[in-house]
Every structure is written in structure tokens, then in C-alpha cells.
Amino acid sequence: MSIHSRACEGKDNELNLSNQQRKLNHYYNSTSTSKNVVPKAIKNAITQSCVEFVVEDGRAFHLLQCSGFVGLAKQLFDAGNLTPSSREVNIHDLLPDPT
């Protein structure tokens, strides 16, 4: 091995495989735009709830992308973060009275 190392000492760094080897992210770009990735189980549960919301209430799926709905979702998420996990919250207490 030492003979091989001496033979390679004078060669250009381009021949060094570790310099040429590409990382996985060169071939694969993450679809996530944030560093905090939502766990798949939570993402699937939210997706399922959104589908049920659209189907049961006869809404258009693009409603979920509107700024009003996104703002509501963010507000509900923030309220959940501020509520102690030891406390049971009835979701109807968070929503406004329809009358």
C-alpha cells in the first residue's frame, strides 16, 4: 500500500475519488422548503382531515391554499402550542359561535 501511496503522491487531485464523489443531495433535492420537516404521520393525518373537510362540506380543494384558510390553520396551531398538553381542550370552545 505504501508503494501505491508514493506512486499517487504526484498525481493531480482530480484523480482522488473522494474529491470526485458526489453527495446524495446532488441527485436528490428535498421537496421540503423548511428545515423543520413535519413527521409523515402528522402530515398524513392533516391531509386526511383536509380531504374530509372538502368532501363533507362540499368545498373546493383549492380553498385549503387560500390565505384566509392558511391564516386560520396557523392561528389554531399557535393556540395549540400555547395550551398546556395536560389540559383537554374542546375544539368547539376555540371556534366562534355561528350566531
QUIBELWO-V769066 format. One record per run of one state. SS is the DSSP state (hx for helix, st for strand, lp for the rest). FROM is the first residue (numbers start at 0). TO is the last residue. Records with the same first field share a line. If there is no record, write none. Layout:
# QUIBELWO-V769066
SS = FROM-TO, FROM-TO
This chain:
# QUIBELWO-V769066
lp = 0-0, 9-11, 15-15, 20-22, 27-38, 56-59, 65-65, 82-89, 94-98
hx = 1-8, 12-14, 16-19, 23-26, 39-55, 60-64, 66-81, 90-93
